Amino acid sequence: MFINTISFGQDIPKKPKPIIGNPVQDTLAINANDIKKEKDIEISKKNQDSTVTDSVKPKELLEHIVKYSATDYTKFNQKQQKLYLYNNASIDYGDMNITAGSITIDYNKNTVYAKGITDTIEGYTQKPVFTQGSNVVEPDSIVFNTETQKALIYNSKTEQGEGTVIASITKKENDSVYFVKEAKYTTAEDLEDPDYYIRLLKAKIVPGKKIVTGAAGLYIYDVPTPVWLPFSFFPQSEKHTSGIIIPTFGEQNSRGYFLQNGGYYFAINDYVDLAVLGDYYTNGSYGLRLESAYAKRYRFRGNVAFRYENLITSEFGFPDYAKSTIYNIRWSHSQDSKASPSSRFSASVNLGSSKYYQASINQINSGSNYLTNTLSSSVSYSKTFDTEPAINYSLSATHSQNTNTETVNMTLPTFQGSIGRVYPFASKTGSKKGIIQNINLQYNVTGENRITTTDSLFFKKEMFDDAKAGFKHSIPLSTNFKVFKNFSVSASTSYNEVWTFKTIEKYYDSVEGEEVTETINGFDSYRTYNFSTSIGTTLYGMFNFEKEGKDSYLKAIRHVMRPSISYNINPAFDKYYDTYEEEVITADGLTTTDVEYSRFEESIYGAPNKSFSSSMGISLANNFEAKVRDKDSTATEDKKIKLLNSLNFSTAYNFAADSLQWSPVRVSGSTQIFDNKMSVNFGATLDPYALDNNNTRINTFNIDNGGSLFRVTSANLTASWSLSSKDGNNKDKGRDSGTGADNPEDVLPENLDFANEQIDRNQRGNRKEEEEENEFFNHKIPWNLRLAYAINYANSRRQNEISSHSLMFSGDIELTSKWSIGASSGYDIKNQGFTYTQLRFSRDLQSWRMNFSWIPFSDNKSWNFFIGIKSSILQDLKYEKRRQPDRQL
């Protein structure tokens, strides 16, 4: 390879012709004034001999050092003043770099001509690559003028933002302006045969800023369409820029034609933005959305959104004419773990009108959002002090809203503080041993301001009228130790003190003949304590099935049991209870009775225990594993499989109760079958007591009443099954790992707003091919199916009925790497009807995407078809057709 450096502005020494194929390195000094002629030298000498010296130095034609190299040869023609570079040629001049198969430098015309080389086997290869700054152009050939910095570029391909400009002739005016003629603009991956492009008759390109064109038309596979514009503008800024958001046009049965999700995007700065979007319907309904995202690297990130809709039903003057307003507020904030190791702030807020997702007519709320029946929020801040013991505190605000009952529960705020666990008798070195050294205590405090209200009073001053506030202090003291080597014993006691700021007083109003409850504002408190202890151990049992001399499939079954017994004492705190006399009319006339109540019973943490409780709890936890012969003949060890992950029994006996001392036996268990693809959970409640003729529990065992040992009062069974054709493929691990279907969200329908870029592309079925099938016969059809089955049985009062029985399913099939179809639905077996159902398919059209979704029945039945370009810069080049739910009479 020849590597040379040309320093312009000096005379040129004679250079011997290099031997081709022999690496040579030379330094050439070339006159920057285009090889001065002899006459020019004489004039220069006269100027030097004159008494007046001209201090003005002639301007050099080239201001930078030119570095060049080539693999085969570099040849300089002294007569023509041309330098020839051949094979893997490269030239650097300032911030400009050109690589090509052949480069010719003409010093007379100050031009650089670069082209590829032609090979009889490979054809035209080593095409030029022109790089200046961050702009890269890949043409067939290029002519560059080093003096004017202008260039002519032939058959070039250059990336501009998310797209590529393919131009037959490009004129480089300067470092920041290009003019093109007969160009194509596309975001397709295959530039040799793009599936679509926008034909630009003439255009001006400012790299990194914009593309301004004259007449431009859309071509699909070289077929012209009637979509032409007299001019167009393509922003190419690498930074966020403000601009108009094109709305979606459509028709809604009950509200006429509409424009949805149109507005303006404000790129405020590098840390925060704002999108103002609006909807308008021809019957007068309208909507407003404000959405903002913010982020600061290594500190935090989040987004906030406010949505409001003013809905008008029917027409003014009709009986069914009505107006309603709905709103929704969402806020998500997360703190980077590197921001502060000792404190953390987070927020997840979703609140608003209870019927927002059901009543909203904006397309972004279609699909799975329609089934939302709970809104919840949480905003919290926590701080940890690195002391001994550690001190922690947190402040949080929570919100829970049932959209069916329209009940809202809030805590504004909740304070929690604690002092870490302290071992006062433990040695400073070594492990803690024995009952004394393991004694530990800590301090916890919780303060709440709890509000329960309804949707109609939300964000109104009336919601605070019935607010409850208070503090709860707790000091737990506990220890643990072992007895008889194999039994673990733990004992604990706790002291609790409750502060409240509202109490009540009750009395009987003989005039009105009713009970009167008065609220007393002021500080009050009560104190309680309790004691508990437990003992437990672990037992292992092994059942061997392998016989000597025989190789059986089932080797052994291992049974692990964890029995435990606990004892709890809760003293009676009847000193916090009062009585009042109530007049009651009986057959004997007017009599008075004493009614007992506690002034704390309506406080935030309720009233203390009135009755003494002394109870024993009994529980037994089991799991079963089997050891079997591995089907893999090369395996050196037997295979372990789980038969039952858990099988638990629990009950309690109350020594202080005068009747019904035994609590019902609760049974629960879980297992996984079919190679952990199917998860099964089951449970039951067994009551030992009988029922009377009024179906009320009586203090008589069921077996003594002529029945069985236990009555089954309730039972439940849930099963989820996740199937996939890619069980061993890393591609679907995590989603179809056997437990993914436990989440009900996995079988819910997807969002129907295919056009909104703020919805995750994965929800729109925008799948990309991750690997190519080289063999036609080796083609696979990936699929997945998620099933969820649930059945509940109720018999607490001899009703003996199936309270609920349902099956939900969701699945997808990739017919090819580009085609995907799916469905989500369910069947209510008890009521014999299908639940919310959605059918969908998606098609990856390389640069385009096509989606279709259909809800065939329900009050929200509709369908939506969408086809559009994937690239965000051309996302408004789309077609969408939507059928809204039918008009309800």
Residue pairs with C-beta under 8 A, 6 or more apart in sequence:
1 23
1 69
1 70
1 71
1 88
2 18
2 23
2 24
2 25
2 26
2 69
2 70
2 71
2 73
2 74
2 85
3 25
3 67
3 68
3 69
4 25
4 26
4 27
4 28
4 67
4 68
4 69
4 74
5 27
5 28
5 65
5 66
5 67
6 28
6 29
6 30
6 65
6 66
6 67
6 68
6 83
7 27
7 28
7 29
7 30
7 65
8 30
8 31
8 32
8 60
8 61
8 62
8 65
8 66
9 31
9 32
9 33
9 60
10 29
10 30
10 31
10 32
11 29
11 31
12 28
12 29
12 30
12 31
12 35
12 78
13 28
13 29
14 78
15 26
15 28
15 76
17 75
18 24
18 26
18 73
18 74
18 75
20 72
20 73
21 72
28 76
30 107
32 60
32 61
32 62
33 40
33 58
33 60
33 61
34 61
34 81
34 107
34 108
34 110
35 81
35 107
36 44
47 53
47 54
61 110
61 146
61 147
62 93
62 110
62 146
62 147
63 94
64 93
64 94
66 91
66 92
66 93
66 105
67 91
67 92
68 74
68 83
68 85
68 89
68 90
68 91
68 92
68 103
68 105
69 85
69 88
69 89
69 90
70 85
70 86
70 87
70 88
70 89
70 90
70 103
71 86
71 87
71 88
71 89
72 86
72 87
73 84
73 85
73 86
73 87
74 83
74 84
74 85
74 86
75 83
75 84
75 86
76 82
76 83
76 84
77 83
77 84
80 106
80 108
81 106
81 107
81 108
82 104
82 105
82 106
82 107
82 108
83 104
83 105
83 107
84 102
84 103
84 104
85 91
85 102
85 103
85 104
85 105
86 101
86 102
86 117
87 101
87 102
87 117
87 126
88 99
88 101
88 126
89 99
89 100
89 101
89 102
89 103
89 114
90 97
90 98
90 99
90 103
91 97
91 98
91 103
91 105
91 112
91 114
93 112
93 146
95 132
95 133
96 130
96 131
96 132
96 144
97 130
97 131
97 132
98 112
98 114
98 128
98 129
98 130
98 131
98 142
98 144
99 128
99 129
100 114
100 115
100 116
100 126
100 127
100 128
100 129
100 142
101 115
101 116
101 117
101 125
101 126
101 127
102 114
102 115
102 116
102 117
102 126
103 112
103 113
103 114
104 112
104 113
104 114
105 111
105 112
105 113
106 112
106 113
109 145
110 145
110 146
110 147
111 143
111 144
111 145
111 146
112 142
112 143
112 144
112 145
112 146
113 141
113 142
113 143
113 144
114 128
114 130
114 141
114 142
114 144
115 128
115 140
115 141
115 142
116 124
116 125
116 126
116 127
116 128
116 140
116 141
117 124
117 125
117 126
118 124
118 125
119 125
124 140
127 138
127 139
127 140
128 138
128 139
128 140
128 141
128 142
129 136
129 137
129 138
130 136
130 137
130 138
130 139
130 142
130 144
130 151
130 153
131 137
132 175
133 175
133 207
134 207
134 208
135 158
135 207
135 208
136 158
136 159
137 153
137 156
137 157
137 158
137 170
138 156
138 157
138 158
139 153
139 154
139 155
139 156
139 157
139 170
140 154
140 155
140 156
141 153
141 154
141 155
142 151
142 152
142 153
142 154
142 156
143 151
143 152
144 150
144 151
144 172
145 151
149 172
149 174
149 175
150 171
150 172
150 173
150 174
151 171
151 172
152 169
152 170
152 171
152 172
153 167
153 169
153 170
153 171
153 172
154 168
154 169
154 170
155 167
155 168
156 165
156 166
156 167
156 170
157 164
157 165
157 166
157 191
158 164
158 165
158 167
158 170
160 185
160 205
160 207
160 211
160 234
160 236
161 234
161 235
161 236
161 237
161 238
161 873
162 187
162 871
162 872
162 873
163 185
163 186
163 187
163 234
163 871
163 873
163 874
164 185
164 186
164 187
164 188
164 191
165 180
165 183
165 184
165 185
165 200
165 203
165 205
165 211
166 183
166 184
166 185
166 186
166 191
166 194
166 197
167 180
167 181
167 182
167 183
167 184
168 181
168 182
168 183
169 180
169 181
169 182
170 178
170 179
170 180
170 181
170 183
171 178
171 179
171 180
172 178
173 179
176 206
176 207
176 209
177 204
177 205
177 206
178 204
178 205
178 206
178 207
179 202
179 203
179 204
179 205
180 200
180 202
180 203
180 204
180 205
181 201
181 202
182 199
182 200
182 201
183 199
183 200
183 203
184 194
184 197
184 198
184 199
184 200
184 219
185 197
185 198
185 200
185 203
185 211
185 213
185 216
185 234
186 194
186 196
186 197
186 198
186 847
187 847
187 869
187 870
187 871
187 873
187 874
188 194
188 195
188 196
188 197
188 846
188 847
189 846
189 847
190 846
194 847
195 220
195 221
195 845
195 846
195 847
195 848
196 218
196 219
196 220
196 221
196 847
196 848
196 869
197 219
198 216
198 217
198 218
198 219
198 232
199 216
199 217
199 218
199 219
199 224
200 213
200 214
200 216
201 213
201 214
201 215
201 216
202 213
202 214
202 215
203 211
203 212
203 213
203 214
204 211
204 212
204 213
205 211
206 212
206 236
207 236
208 236
208 237
208 238
209 235
209 236
209 237
210 233
210 234
210 235
210 236
210 237
211 233
211 234
211 236
212 231
212 232
212 233
213 231
213 232
213 233
213 234
214 230
214 231
215 228
215 229
215 230
215 231
216 228
216 229
216 231
216 232
217 224
217 225
217 227
217 228
217 229
218 224
218 225
218 227
218 228
218 877
219 225
234 873
235 241
235 243
235 873
239 267
239 270
240 267
240 270
240 273
241 267
242 264
242 265
242 266
242 267
243 264
243 265
244 262
244 263
244 264
244 265
245 261
245 262
245 263
245 264
245 265
245 275
245 277
246 262
246 876
247 259
247 260
247 261
247 262
247 263
248 259
248 260
248 261
248 262
248 363
248 755
248 880
249 257
249 258
249 259
250 257
250 258
250 260
250 880
250 882
250 884
251 257
251 258
251 884
252 258
252 281
252 361
252 884
253 884
253 885
253 886
253 887
254 283
254 313
254 314
254 887
255 281
255 282
255 283
255 285
255 311
255 312
255 361
256 281
256 282
256 283
257 281
257 282
258 279
258 280
258 281
258 282
259 279
259 280
260 279
260 287
260 362
260 363
261 277
261 279
261 289
261 362
261 363
261 364
261 755
261 756
262 277
262 278
262 279
263 275
263 276
263 277
263 278
263 289
264 275
264 276
265 273
265 274
265 275
265 276
266 273
266 274
266 275
266 276
267 273
268 274
271 294
271 295
271 296
272 292
272 293
272 294
273 292
273 293
273 294
274 290
274 291
274 292
275 289
275 290
275 291
275 292
276 288
276 289
276 290
277 288
277 289
277 290
277 291
278 286
278 287
278 288
278 289
279 285
279 286
279 287
279 288
279 289
279 309
279 361
279 362
280 286
280 287
281 312
281 361
283 312
283 315
284 312
285 309
285 310
285 311
285 312
285 361
286 309
286 310
287 307
287 308
287 309
287 310
287 361
287 362
288 306
288 307
288 308
288 309
289 305
289 306
289 307
289 308
289 362
290 305
290 306
291 303
291 304
291 305
291 306
291 758
292 303
292 304
292 305
293 301
293 302
293 303
294 300
294 301
294 302
294 303
294 304
295 301
295 302
297 336
298 336
298 338
298 339
299 335
299 336
299 339
300 333
300 334
300 335
300 336
300 339
300 345
301 333
301 334
301 336
302 331
302 332
302 333
302 334
302 347
303 330
303 331
303 332
304 330
304 331
304 332
305 328
305 329
305 330
305 331
306 327
306 328
306 329
307 327
307 328
307 329
307 330
307 352
307 356
307 360
307 362
308 325
308 326
308 327
309 325
309 326
309 327
309 359
309 360
309 361
309 362
310 323
310 324
310 325
311 323
311 324
311 325
311 326
311 359
311 361
312 321
312 322
312 323
313 320
313 321
313 322
313 323
313 324
314 320
314 321
314 322
315 321
324 359
325 353
326 352
326 353
326 355
326 356
326 359
326 360
327 352
327 353
327 356
328 350
328 351
328 352
328 353
328 356
328 357
328 360
329 349
329 350
329 351
329 352
330 349
330 350
331 347
331 348
331 349
331 379
332 347
332 348
332 349
333 345
333 346
333 347
333 348
334 346
335 344
335 345
335 346
342 383
342 384
342 385
342 386
343 381
343 382
343 383
343 384
344 380
344 381
344 382
345 380
345 381
346 378
346 379
346 380
347 378
347 379
347 380
348 377
348 378
348 379
349 377
349 378
349 379
349 399
350 375
350 376
350 377
351 375
351 377
351 399
351 401
352 375
353 359
353 455
354 375
354 401
354 402
354 403
354 404
354 406
354 455
355 403
356 365
357 365
357 369
357 370
357 372
357 403
358 370
358 403
361 884
363 752
363 753
363 755
363 756
363 864
363 882
364 751
364 753
364 756
364 758
364 759
366 751
366 752
366 753
366 860
366 862
366 864
367 749
367 750
367 751
367 752
367 753
367 838
367 853
368 745
368 748
368 749
368 750
368 751
369 751
370 836
370 860
371 748
371 749
371 836
372 403
373 402
373 403
373 404
374 400
374 401
374 402
374 403
375 399
375 400
375 401
375 403
376 398
376 399
376 400
376 401
377 397
377 398
377 399
377 400
378 396
378 397
378 398
378 399
379 396
379 397
379 398
380 394
380 395
380 396
380 397
381 394
381 395
381 396
382 392
382 393
382 394
382 395
383 392
383 393
383 394
384 390
384 391
384 392
385 391
385 392
389 419
389 420
389 421
389 422
389 442
390 419
390 420
391 417
391 418
391 419
391 420
392 416
392 417
392 418
392 420
393 415
393 416
393 417
393 418
394 415
394 416
394 417
395 413
395 414
395 415
396 411
396 413
396 414
396 416
397 410
397 411
397 412
397 413
397 414
398 410
398 411
398 414
399 408
399 409
399 410
400 408
400 409
400 410
401 407
401 408
401 409
401 455
406 454
406 455
406 456
407 452
407 453
407 454
407 455
408 451
408 452
408 453
408 454
408 455
408 458
408 463
409 450
409 451
409 452
410 450
410 451
410 452
410 453
411 448
411 449
411 450
411 451
412 449
412 451
413 448
413 449
414 446
414 447
414 448
414 449
415 445
415 446
415 447
415 448
416 444
416 445
416 446
416 447
417 444
417 445
417 446
418 442
418 443
418 444
418 445
419 442
419 443
420 442
421 440
421 441
421 442
422 440
422 441
422 442
423 432
423 437
423 438
423 439
423 440
424 439
424 440
424 441
425 436
425 437
425 439
426 432
426 437
426 438
427 437
432 438
434 481
435 479
435 481
436 479
438 479
438 480
438 481
439 477
439 478
439 479
440 477
440 478
440 479
441 475
441 476
441 477
441 478
442 475
442 476
443 473
443 474
443 475
444 473
444 474
444 475
444 476
445 471
445 472
445 473
445 474
446 471
446 472
446 474
447 469
447 470
447 471
447 472
448 468
448 469
448 470
448 604
449 467
449 468
449 469
450 467
450 468
450 469
450 604
451 463
451 464
451 466
451 467
451 468
452 466
453 462
453 463
453 466
457 463
468 500
468 502
468 602
468 603
468 604
469 500
469 501
469 502
469 604
470 498
470 499
470 500
470 501
470 603
470 604
470 605
471 498
471 499
472 496
472 497
472 498
472 499
472 605
473 496
473 497
473 498
473 499
474 494
474 495
474 496
474 497
475 494
475 495
475 496
476 492
476 493
476 494
477 492
477 493
477 494
477 495
478 490
478 491
478 492
478 493
479 490
479 491
479 492
480 488
480 489
480 490
480 491
481 488
481 489
482 488
482 489
483 489
483 535
486 537
486 538
487 535
487 536
487 537
488 535
488 536
488 537
489 533
489 534
489 535
490 533
490 534
490 535
491 531
491 532
491 533
492 531
492 532
492 533
493 529
493 530
493 531
493 532
494 529
494 530
495 527
495 528
495 529
496 527
496 528
496 529
497 525
497 526
497 527
497 528
498 525
498 526
498 527
498 528
498 600
498 603
498 605
498 608
499 523
499 524
499 525
500 523
500 524
500 525
500 600
500 603
500 604
500 605
501 521
501 522
501 523
501 524
502 519
502 520
502 521
502 522
502 602
502 603
503 519
503 520
503 522
503 524
503 599
503 600
503 602
503 603
504 517
504 518
504 519
504 520
504 597
504 599
504 601
504 602
505 517
505 518
505 520
505 599
506 515
506 516
506 517
506 518
506 578
506 580
506 595
506 597
507 515
507 516
507 518
507 580
508 514
508 515
508 516
508 580
508 581
508 582
508 583
508 595
509 515
509 516
510 583
513 583
515 582
515 595
517 602
520 599
524 599
524 600
526 573
526 576
526 600
526 608
528 571
528 573
528 608
528 609
529 571
530 568
530 569
530 570
530 571
531 568
531 569
532 566
532 567
532 568
532 569
533 566
533 567
534 564
534 565
534 566
534 567
534 617
535 564
535 565
535 566
536 562
536 563
536 564
536 565
537 562
537 563
537 564
538 560
538 561
538 562
539 560
539 561
539 562
539 563
540 558
540 559
540 560
540 561
541 558
541 559
541 560
541 561
542 556
542 557
542 558
542 559
543 556
543 557
543 558
543 559
544 555
544 556
545 552
545 554
545 555
545 556
545 557
546 552
546 554
546 555
546 556
551 629
552 629
553 628
553 629
554 626
554 627
554 628
555 626
555 627
555 628
555 629
555 638
556 626
556 627
557 624
557 625
557 626
557 627
557 643
558 624
558 625
558 626
558 627
559 622
559 623
559 624
560 622
560 623
560 624
560 625
561 620
561 621
561 622
562 620
562 621
562 622
563 619
563 620
563 621
564 618
564 619
564 620
564 621
565 616
565 617
565 618
566 616
566 617
566 619
567 614
567 615
567 616
567 617
568 613
568 614
568 615
568 616
568 617
569 613
569 614
570 609
570 612
570 613
570 614
571 609
571 612
572 609
572 610
572 611
572 612
573 608
573 609
573 610
574 610
574 611
576 598
576 599
576 600
576 607
576 608
577 596
577 597
577 598
577 607
577 610
578 596
578 597
578 598
578 599
579 594
579 595
579 596
579 597
580 594
580 595
580 597
581 592
581 593
581 594
581 595
582 592
582 593
582 594
582 595
583 590
583 591
583 592
584 590
584 591
584 592
584 593
585 591
596 610
598 607
598 608
598 610
600 606
600 607
600 608
601 607
611 656
612 656
613 654
613 656
614 654
614 655
614 656
615 652
615 653
615 654
615 655
615 656
616 652
616 653
616 655
617 650
617 651
617 652
618 650
618 651
618 652
618 653
619 648
619 649
619 650
619 651
620 648
620 649
620 650
621 646
621 647
621 648
622 644
622 646
622 647
622 648
623 642
623 644
623 645
623 646
623 647
624 642
624 643
624 644
624 647
625 640
625 641
625 642
625 643
626 640
626 641
626 642
626 643
627 638
627 639
627 640
628 638
628 639
628 641
629 638
629 639
630 637
630 638
630 639
631 639
642 671
642 672
643 671
644 669
644 670
644 671
645 669
645 670
645 671
645 672
646 668
646 669
646 670
647 667
647 668
647 669
648 666
648 667
648 668
648 669
649 665
649 666
649 667
650 665
650 666
651 662
651 663
651 664
651 665
651 666
652 662
652 663
653 661
653 662
653 663
654 661
654 663
655 661
659 699
660 689
660 697
660 699
662 688
662 689
664 685
664 686
664 687
664 688
664 713
665 685
665 686
665 687
665 688
665 710
666 683
666 684
666 685
666 686
667 683
667 684
667 685
667 686
668 681
668 682
668 683
668 684
669 681
669 682
669 683
670 679
670 680
670 681
670 682
671 679
671 680
672 678
672 679
672 680
672 738
673 680
674 721
675 727
675 738
676 738
677 721
677 722
677 723
677 727
677 738
678 719
678 720
678 721
678 722
678 738
679 719
679 720
679 721
679 738
679 739
679 741
679 742
680 717
680 718
680 719
681 717
681 718
681 719
682 715
682 716
682 717
682 718
683 715
683 716
684 712
684 714
684 715
684 716
685 712
685 713
685 714
685 715
686 710
686 711
686 712
686 713
687 697
687 702
687 710
687 711
687 713
687 796
688 701
688 702
688 703
688 709
688 710
688 711
689 697
689 698
689 699
689 700
689 701
689 702
689 711
690 697
690 698
690 700
690 701
690 702
690 704
690 705
690 707
690 711
691 697
691 698
691 711
691 797
691 798
692 698
695 797
695 798
702 708
702 709
702 710
702 711
703 709
711 795
712 793
712 795
713 794
713 795
713 796
714 792
714 793
714 794
714 795
714 796
715 792
715 793
716 790
716 791
716 792
716 793
717 789
717 790
717 791
718 788
718 789
718 790
718 791
719 787
719 788
719 789
719 790
720 739
720 741
720 742
720 786
720 787
720 788
720 789
721 741
721 785
721 786
721 787
721 789
722 736
722 737
722 738
722 739
722 740
722 741
722 784
722 785
722 786
722 787
723 736
723 784
723 785
723 786
723 787
724 732
724 736
724 782
724 783
724 784
724 785
725 780
725 781
725 782
725 783
725 784
726 732
726 736
726 782
726 784
727 736
731 770
732 782
732 784
734 740
735 746
735 784
736 784
736 786
740 746
740 786
741 747
741 786
741 787
741 788
742 788
744 788
744 808
746 786
746 788
746 810
747 786
747 787
747 788
747 808
747 809
747 810
747 824
747 826
748 810
748 824
749 810
749 824
749 836
749 837
749 838
749 840
749 853
749 855
750 763
750 764
750 765
750 822
750 824
750 838
750 840
750 853
751 759
751 763
751 764
752 853
752 862
752 864
753 759
754 764
754 849
754 851
754 853
754 864
754 866
754 868
754 880
755 866
755 868
755 875
755 878
755 880
757 872
757 875
764 842
764 849
764 851
765 820
765 822
765 840
765 841
765 842
765 849
765 851
766 842
766 844
766 849
766 870
767 814
767 820
767 842
767 844
768 844
769 817
769 818
769 844
772 817
773 779
773 780
773 817
779 816
781 813
781 814
781 815
781 816
782 813
782 814
783 811
783 812
783 813
783 814
784 811
784 812
785 809
785 810
785 811
786 809
786 810
786 811
787 807
787 808
787 809
788 807
788 808
788 809
789 806
789 807
789 808
790 804
790 805
790 806
790 807
791 802
791 804
791 805
791 806
792 802
792 803
792 804
792 805
793 801
793 802
793 803
794 801
794 802
794 803
795 801
802 830
804 830
805 828
805 829
805 830
806 826
806 827
806 828
806 829
806 830
806 835
807 826
807 827
807 829
808 825
808 826
808 835
809 823
809 824
809 825
809 826
810 822
810 823
810 824
810 825
811 822
811 823
812 820
812 821
812 822
813 820
813 821
813 822
814 820
815 821
817 844
818 843
818 844
818 845
819 841
819 842
819 843
819 844
820 841
820 842
820 843
821 839
821 840
821 841
821 842
822 839
822 840
822 841
823 837
823 838
823 839
823 840
824 836
824 837
824 838
825 834
825 835
825 836
825 837
825 838
826 834
826 835
826 836
826 837
827 833
827 834
827 835
828 834
828 835
834 857
836 855
836 858
836 860
837 855
837 856
837 857
837 858
838 853
838 854
838 855
839 853
839 854
839 856
840 851
840 852
840 853
840 854
841 851
841 852
842 849
842 850
842 851
842 852
843 849
843 850
843 851
845 867
847 869
847 870
847 871
848 867
848 868
848 869
848 870
849 866
849 867
849 868
849 870
850 866
850 867
851 864
851 865
851 866
851 867
852 863
852 864
852 865
852 866
853 863
853 864
854 862
854 863
854 864
855 861
855 862
855 863
859 885
859 888
860 885
861 885
861 886
862 882
862 883
862 884
862 885
863 882
863 883
864 880
864 881
864 882
864 883
865 880
865 881
865 882
866 878
866 879
866 880
866 881
867 878
867 879
867 880
868 875
868 877
868 878
868 879
868 880
869 875
869 877
869 878
